[in-house]
Amino acid sequence: MPSDRLPPAFLAFLRDLAKHNDKEWFEANRARCEAELIEPAREIARTLVEGLAKPFPRITGSDKKVGGSLTRLHRDTRFGKDPRPYHSHLGLHFWHEKGKKMETPGFFLRFDPDEVLIATGMHAPEPPDLERIRKAIDADPKAWQKAAHGAAFVKAWKGLEGESLKRVPQPWPADHPYADDLKRKDFTAFARWKGADATKPGFAKRAIEQWQASEPLMAFLCKALKLPW
C-alpha cells in the first residue's frame, strides 16, 4: 500500500543538501538521493494522485521523474548570481488534465526541511487567460465572492496571495467592488505547515482535505478558462 507520509530521511537529505550544495558531494550521495528523496517523493505522488481522483477527477499528476509531478532538483544557474547547482527543496505539481503543468489551475506542494508549503489555484496566467479570469470576476461577482472570499476558504487559506498590478486594468473602474482582485496577476493561496508534518501519519489525507477547501476557487478558475470541472 502506498505510503501516506514521507520518511524522516527525506527531510534529512534536504537538510544535508543545503549544507553541501556542490556537485562533488551530490555525486558521492547520488544513491542516497534516489533512495531517500526521489523514491519517497514518487511514492507520495502516487498516493496523492490516487487520493485526488474522487474529489478532483479532473486533476492529474504522475510519479515520472521527468515530466511528471516532481520538480527538478537541479537549478538553472545560467541567468542568476546564485551558483549553487541544486535546490534544497523538492516540489510536487498536480494539474488539470486538459492543460500543461503550471499553465492550468492546480495544486502544489513544496517540501523544505523546516516547512511544507501547500498551494492551490493558478500562478501567473498567460495574458489571454488572465483576461478571461478578470472578465469572469466582473461577470459573476457572487460566484467570485464565494470562491475567493467565502468564510470556508478564508478560514482554510487566509485569502489569496501573489503579485498584483499597481492600478486596476482597463476597462474596469478604479472603484470596482473587486478592484484588488482585478489587479491580481496570480490567483493562488498558500498554507504553511511545519516540515515535520510531512512525516506524520495521514499527511496525504490532510493535504487533500486542505485542497478540498479550495474547490470553489478551482471551479471558478476552470469555468472562466472553459475547462471542464
C-alpha positions in Angstrom: 0.0 0.0 0.0 1.4 3.4 -0.9 2.7 5.5 1.9 0.6 8.4 3.2 3.7 10.3 4.5 7.4 10.9 3.9 10.1 9.2 5.8 12.3 11.4 8.2 15.3 10.6 5.9 13.6 12.7 3.2 14.0 15.9 5.2 17.4 14.8 6.5 18.7 14.5 2.9 17.3 18.0 2.0 19.0 19.4 5.1 22.3 17.8 4.2 22.0 19.0 0.6 21.5 22.6 1.8 24.8 22.3 3.8 26.8 20.6 1.0 25.3 22.1 -2.2 28.0 21.1 -4.7 28.4 18.5 -7.4 31.1 16.6 -5.7 29.0 15.9 -2.6 25.9 15.2 -4.7 27.7 12.7 -6.9 29.0 10.9 -3.8 25.5 10.8 -2.4 23.5 10.1 -5.6 22.4 6.7 -4.5 21.2 8.1 -1.2 19.3 10.8 -3.1 17.4 8.2 -5.1 16.6 6.1 -2.1 15.8 8.8 0.5 14.5 11.7 -1.7 13.3 10.7 -5.2 11.6 7.4 -4.5 9.7 8.6 -1.4 8.6 11.6 -3.5 7.4 9.4 -6.3 5.5 7.2 -3.7 3.7 10.1 -2.1 2.9 11.5 -5.6 1.2 8.2 -6.4 -0.7 8.3 -3.1 -1.9 11.9 -3.8 -2.9 11.2 -7.4 -5.0 8.2 -6.1 -6.5 10.3 -3.3 -7.3 13.2 -5.5 -9.2 11.1 -8.1 -12.5 11.1 -6.3 -12.8 14.8 -5.1 -11.0 16.2 -8.1 -11.4 13.8 -11.1 -10.1 16.5 -13.5 -6.8 16.9 -11.7 -3.9 14.7 -12.7 -0.2 14.0 -11.9 2.3 11.2 -12.2 5.3 9.7 -10.5 7.6 10.1 -13.5 11.0 11.5 -12.6 10.9 13.8 -15.7 7.7 15.5 -17.0 5.6 14.3 -14.0 4.7 15.8 -10.7 8.2 16.1 -9.3 10.0 19.4 -9.7 13.6 19.5 -10.9 16.3 19.2 -8.2 18.9 20.8 -10.5 18.9 24.6 -10.6 19.3 26.7 -13.8 22.3 28.8 -12.9 22.8 30.4 -16.3 20.9 33.7 -15.5 21.3 34.2 -11.8 24.0 35.2 -9.4 23.4 32.1 -7.1 26.0 29.5 -8.2 24.5 26.6 -6.1 23.7 23.7 -8.5 20.8 22.2 -6.6 17.6 23.3 -4.9 17.4 22.4 -1.2 13.6 21.7 -1.6 11.5 19.4 -3.7 8.1 20.1 -5.1 5.1 18.2 -6.4 2.6 19.6 -9.0 -0.9 18.3 -9.8 -2.7 20.0 -12.7 -5.8 20.0 -14.9 -5.9 17.1 -17.3 -6.7 19.4 -20.2 -3.7 21.5 -19.9 0.0 21.5 -19.1 1.7 21.6 -15.7 2.0 25.2 -14.5 -0.4 26.5 -17.2 -3.7 25.5 -15.7 -5.3 25.6 -12.3 -3.9 23.0 -9.9 -2.3 22.1 -6.7 1.3 22.3 -5.4 3.4 21.1 -2.5 7.0 22.2 -1.7 9.0 20.3 0.9 11.7 22.2 2.7 13.5 20.7 5.8 11.6 23.1 8.0 8.4 23.9 6.1 5.7 22.3 3.9 4.2 24.9 1.5 0.8 23.8 0.1 -0.7 25.8 -2.7 -3.9 26.0 -4.8 -5.1 28.0 -7.7 -3.2 29.4 -10.7 0.1 31.1 -10.8 0.9 33.8 -13.4 -1.8 33.0 -16.1 -0.8 34.0 -19.6 -2.4 37.3 -20.7 -5.4 35.7 -22.6 -6.2 33.5 -19.6 -5.7 36.4 -17.2 -8.2 38.5 -19.2 -10.7 35.6 -19.1 -10.4 35.3 -15.3 -10.9 39.1 -14.8 -13.9 39.1 -17.1 -15.4 36.2 -15.1 -14.9 38.1 -11.8 -16.7 41.1 -13.3 -19.5 39.0 -14.8 -20.3 36.8 -11.8 -19.2 38.7 -8.6 -21.4 36.5 -6.4 -19.6 33.3 -7.5 -16.2 35.0 -7.1 -17.1 36.2 -3.6 -17.8 32.6 -2.6 -14.7 31.3 -4.4 -12.1 33.7 -3.1 -13.7 35.4 -0.1 -16.1 32.8 1.4 -15.8 32.0 5.1 -14.7 28.4 4.5 -12.0 29.4 2.0 -10.6 32.3 4.2 -10.6 30.0 7.2 -8.5 27.4 5.4 -6.3 29.6 3.3 -6.3 33.1 4.8 -7.1 34.6 1.4 -5.3 34.9 -1.9 -1.6 35.8 -2.3 0.7 36.7 -5.2 1.7 39.6 -7.4 -0.6 42.4 -8.4 -0.7 45.4 -10.7 -0.5 48.9 -9.1 -3.7 50.0 -10.9 -6.9 48.4 -11.9 -6.5 47.4 -15.6 -8.7 48.8 -18.3 -11.7 48.8 -18.9 -12.6 48.4 -15.3 -13.0 51.5 -13.0 -10.7 52.1 -10.1 -13.6 51.9 -7.7 -14.8 48.5 -8.9 -16.0 46.3 -5.9 -13.4 43.8 -6.7 -10.7 46.2 -7.7 -8.0 44.4 -5.7 -8.8 41.1 -7.4 -8.9 42.6 -10.9 -5.3 43.8 -10.2 -4.1 40.3 -9.5 -1.5 38.6 -11.6 -1.7 35.4 -9.6 -4.8 33.6 -8.2 -3.1 31.5 -5.6 -3.5 30.7 -2.0 -1.0 29.1 0.4 -0.9 27.2 3.7 2.3 26.7 5.6 3.0 23.7 7.8 6.0 22.5 9.7 8.4 20.4 7.7 8.0 17.5 10.2 4.2 17.4 9.4 5.1 15.7 6.2 6.5 12.7 8.1 3.3 12.2 10.3 0.7 9.5 9.6 -2.2 10.8 7.4 -0.2 13.6 5.8 -1.5 12.9 2.3 -5.1 12.8 3.6 -4.6 16.1 5.4 -3.2 17.7 2.2 -6.2 16.6 0.1 -8.6 17.9 2.7 -6.7 21.3 2.6 -7.1 21.3 -1.2 -10.8 20.4 -0.9 -11.3 23.7 0.9 -10.3 25.5 -2.3 -12.8 23.7 -4.5 -15.0 26.8 -5.2 -11.8 28.7 -6.3 -10.7 25.9 -8.6 -14.2 25.5 -10.1 -14.4 29.3 -10.8 -11.0 29.4 -12.5 -11.7 26.4 -14.6 -15.1 27.7 -15.7 -13.5 31.1 -16.6 -10.9 29.2 -18.7 -13.6 26.9 -20.3 -12.0 23.9 -18.7 -14.3 21.0 -17.7 -14.9 20.7 -14.0 
